[in-house]
């Protein structure tokens, strides 16, 4: 594909503000999509408003201004509503969380047309702080209403976006471990990327630690000068005996200068960067990678949503036994949903192979398929499906599909869990 015609979008969707970036094949980096010309950092308030007189839908700053002037009905907390399923009644009409999010996505994505008036989105990655499956489903449903299906879209956690961002920087910045302090209204998080160069491909793993109980946005307002002392203790704790060559700082919690001296002291022996659009740019790099413009082929990225094992079935194919993959290490756990069909021959036994990428351990589990419908040999088709309960537990479901018109399918099914 002609890259000049590709439209690669990173969309950072947060409860308070949203940011959008698109990949530039001229500058070879993401460029911010702003509501104000010439301003690189211009976050969009994640709110909607319906004007009283015209019933027109507004979004972002225009929505805030309308509501402040008591000229319309403000709708905020779009992500919280998506998680709880809370509907909103606006002027005698009910709107679901999916409908509200679809309206916000539709209106905010029109900003891209100012820069790319004719191109269709090739790949869109929406990044959110935490990828609860309920929220992910609502986002996908809202995107589907816009005509953007899963083949063109992915929902990724902030941790995942950070991995893509860090590894797309100059190699000298990630020769050792890389750290990120993220301080938003939702709390203080520290993300550490740990590089394992002994494996092929190399593994970029991520460890996330939550310090919100020690220093939250609300506590910051009341702690005064002691906030810098508390943050210094946190920084010293996470960096103790760690070889971290680069630190990033992001989030509006660092505004106001209260942590500047601490951040400056952390520059000794390290590269330090501060900015507010790291996650949207990381999502943009992820979208570029997933669109086929591979840069990270030598890596497996392991964020806190990704499984650390490959799962395969040993089956007889083309006159020999082969290991057929159901999923690979590095897949996002809530995206795993793979099915294959098999025809049992002889012994009714299923062999599952689990290859753990972090330790190199290979586990083989044999499962006896009991009480199958009685049929002649090789006259039964089985569907074997793998999904995940979480990032460490897989669920294999086996169903009887019958055998054409000769033997109709039955309700026979069995299910078992595997540790991945």
N, C-alpha and C positions, 0 to 999 in steps of 0.2 A: 504493500500500500504506500502511496505517496504520502510521506509524513507531513507535508505542508497542508494536507487536507484532513489530517487527524486532529480531533478536538479532545484533549485529555484534561479531565476536570478533577480537582481535589476539593471536597466540600466538608468543612469542619462545622458540625451541627452541635451546638451546646445549648443548655437551658437559657443562658442569658444572651449570648451573642453567636452569630454565625459568620464564617469567613469562607471565601471562595478563591481558588486560584486555578489558572490554566497553564499547561506546559507550553513554553515557547521553543520551537525548534530553531529559532534564530539565536537566542541567548543561551539555549540549552539548560534552562532552569524554569521553575514555576514563576509565573507573574501574578500578582494579586489583582483580583477583580473588585474594584472599589466603587462605592456609590458617589465618591467625590473625585473628580479628575485630578491627577497629580499626587494623590495621597496613597501611599503604599499600605498603611495600616488604617483601615476604616471598617471596623466590625459592624455587622448588621444586627440590630436588636432582633431577637427571635420572638417576635410578637406579630399579631394581626389586629386589625381594627375594622369594624364595620361602621361606616358613616350613618348617622341617624337619618339624615334627609334623603340621601340617594341610595342607601344600602350598598354602597360601593365598598369593596374590600381593599384595605391598605396594608402595607407591611413595613417592618423596619422603623426607621426614624420618622417617616411620615405617619405611621400608625401611632407611635408614641405621642407625636405632636397633636394628632387628632384627639386622642384620649385625654391628654392634658388640658385641652381646650373644651372638654366635656361635649365634644361634637360626635362622639361615637362610642361603640362598645369594644373595649379592649379584651383580647384573648392572649394570655401569656402561658407560661409553663407547658409548652406543647409536648415536651418530652415526658414530663411527669404524667400528663394526661394519657399519653401513649402507653405508659407502664401500668397505669391503673384502669385504663379503659373508660375514663370519665368523659361523658358527653357534655356538650355545652348548648344551652338554649339561647339563641340570639334572635330577638324580635319574632318570637313564636315559631322558630324553626330550630330543629335539633341537628347538631353537627357532631359526627363521630371524630375520634382522634385521627383516624386515617384521612378523613375529609379535610380537617384543619391542617394537617401536615402537608397534604397534597397542595393546598392553596399556598402555603408558605414556600414550599419548594418551587412551585410553578412560577410564582412572582419573583423570587430571588434569583432563579436561574435565568430569567430574562436579561439580567445584567450582562450575561456573557454575549448576548447579541450585539452589544455596543462594540465589542472587540472582534467577534467572529460572527458576522451577520448571516452567513449562508451555510456554515458547517453544522453538521449533526454531531451530537456527542458520540464519540467513539467508545470511551470508557469513563465511567464516573465512579469514584470511590468516596463514599460518605463515611467520615470518621466521627465517632462519638466517644465520650469518656469511658463508658463501660458498655459492653455489648450484651445486655440482657436479651435472651431470645425473644421475649415479648416485644421489646423495642425494635429489635432487628426486623421482626415480621411486619410490624407497622410501617417501618421505613420502606421495605421492599414493596408492600402493598400500595403505598402512596406513590412510589416511583412507577409502579406498573400502570397506575391511572394516568401517568404522564407519557406512557408508551415506552418507558425505559425498563426493560426486563432484566433478569439476572445475568443474561449473557453480556450485558453492557454495564452492569453495576455490581458493586461489592460494598458491604458494610464492614468497617474495620475499626478496632479499638484505637484509642490514642496511643497505647503502647505499640501497636503494630505500625501506626503511622510514624512514630518516633524511630523505629528500626529502619524503615525505608529512608527517612530523612537523613539519619546519621550515616548510613552506609553509602549515600549518594554524595557525601561531602568528600573533600580531598582525603586520600588514603592516609596521610600523615595524622589526621585527626582521630582515626580509629585503629592505630597500631596497637594500642592497649585498650583497656575498658573505657567505656563512655558513660557519663552520668547526666541525668536530667532532673532538675527540681521544677515541678509544676505546681504552682500555687494559684488556684482559682477560687471562686466563691464556693465551690464544692469541696475544697480542702487542699491539703498539702500532700503531694505524692513525690516519691523519689524512684526513678527508673534507672536501672544499671544494665548496660549491655555488656555481656561477657563473651569474649571471642575464644572459640576453641579451634585452633589452627591445625590440630593433630588429626582431624578427621577430613575425609574427602567425600562430598564437598564440606567446606568449613561450616561450622555452626555458630550463628550469632544468637545466643540465648538472652533472655531478658528476665530480670528479677524486679518485682515491683513491691515497694514498701509504703504503707500509708501512715503518715504522721499527723493526720487531721485531729486526732484526740489531743495531741500536744500543742499544735499551732493551727488553728482554723481561722477562716476569714472573720468570724465573729469575735474570736479571742483577740485577733490583731487590733481590733478597734478599741479594746479596753486595756490591753497590756501596756501600751505606751512604749517607753524606752526599753522595757524588759523583753520586748518581742525580739529585738536583735540578739540579745543574750541567749534566748531560747533557740532561735534559729542557728546560732553559732554552735550550740551544743549538738543539735541535730546533724548539722553538716560534719562536725568532727567525728560523730559516731559513725555515719555512713561511709566516711572516707578513710577511717582508721585502718591502716595496713592494706589498703586497696590501691592497686596501680591504675589510677584513672587519669588519663592524659588530657581529656577534654570534658568540660562541663557546660551544659546548657541551662538557661533559666528562662522560664516562660510563665505567663499568667498575670492577671491584673493585681494579684496579691502582693507582687513585688513593687508596685508603683508607690510613689511617695518618698523614695530615698531612704527608708528606714533600714534596708538591708545592704545598702551600697558599700559600706565599709567592710562588711563580712565578705561580700562577693569579691571585692578588690583583694582581700587577703587570700582568697582561694585561687587567685591568678598565679601565685608563686609556684612555678614548676608545672603549670597547666595552661591550656588554652581555654578561655572562658568566653561564651557568647550569650547575649541576652536579646530576646525578641518575642513578638507576640503572634507570629503566624507560622510557627514550626509545624503544627499539626496539619493545617491545610496544605502546606508545601509537601509534607510527608505523604499525605493522601494523594497528592498529585504525582509524586514520584512512584507511588504504588500503582496508580492507574496507568502510568506510562509502562511500567514493568509488565503489568497484566495485559496490556494491549498488544504485547508481542515485542516491544523494544527492550529486549533483555540486556541488563547490565550486571545482574546479581546471580548469574548462573552458577557461580562457584560457591554460593552460600545457600544454606537452609536457614530461614528466619524463624525463630521460635519465640513468639510473644506469648502472653499469658492466656491466649485463647486457642493456642495451637497444640495439637496432639504430638507426642514425642515418639510415636511408634508407627511403623508400616504394618498393615494387616493384609494378609494374603491367604488364598485358598489353594491347596494342592489338588489339582484336577487333571484328568487325562484329556489332552487336546492334541489332535494331529499326530496320533500314534505314539505319543510320549507324555510323561507326567510334566506338568508345568505349574509354576506358582503364579496364580492370577491375582493381581492386586485389587483389594476393595477400597483401600485408601493408603495414602502415603504420609510419612512424618512431615510435619509442617502445615498440614491442612487445618483450617479453622474448624473446631469441633462441631459447631452448630450447622456447618455447611456440609458435613459428611452425610451422604445419603446415596449409597451405591448399591445396585442390584445386579446379579448375574443369574443366569439360568443353567441348571445342570440336569443331566439324566443319569441317575444312579445305575451302576453296573456291578452286579455281584453284591459284595458286602455293603450294607447301608451305613457307611461311616463317613464323617466329615472331618477333614484335618485342617485346622486353622493355624496359621503361622504368624507369630507376632515378633517383629524385629524392632528392638528398642534402640533408637539411634544414639541416645546419650551414652549408654553403657556398652552397646554392641551386643547385648544379650539377645539370643533367639529362643523364643518359647514356642513349643508345639503343643496344641491341644487337640485331642481327638474326641469327637462327639458322636455317640451312637444315636442314630435316628430311629426311634421306637414307634411302634404302632402305625407305621405307614399303611395306606390303603393297599389291600392285597391285589396285585396285578402281576402279569408276566414280567420277567426281567427286561429292563430298558424300555418300559412302557409307562414311566412316570417322569413328569417334569417337575422340578423344584425351583422355586425362586428363593435366592439367598440374598438378604438385604442387610446392610450395616448402617446403623445410625449411632449417635453418641448421646449418652446421658449427660456427660460433662467431658472435660478434656482428658480424664483418666479412666473413663468407663465406656466401653462400646457395647452395643446391643445388637446381636445377630438374630434375625427373624427368618424362619424358614417356612414357606407356604407350599402347599400342593397345588399345582396348576393343571393337573390332569394330563391327558394326552390326546389332544385334538377332539374329534367327535366320538372317538372310540371310548374313551374314559373321561367323563367330565370332571372338572376340578371339584374338590371337596373342601370342607371347613377345617381339614387337618392343618395344624400349625404348631410349631414349637419355637421357643425363644430362650436364649441364654445370654449371660453377660460375660464379657471378657475384660481383663485389666490391660489397659494400653498406656 
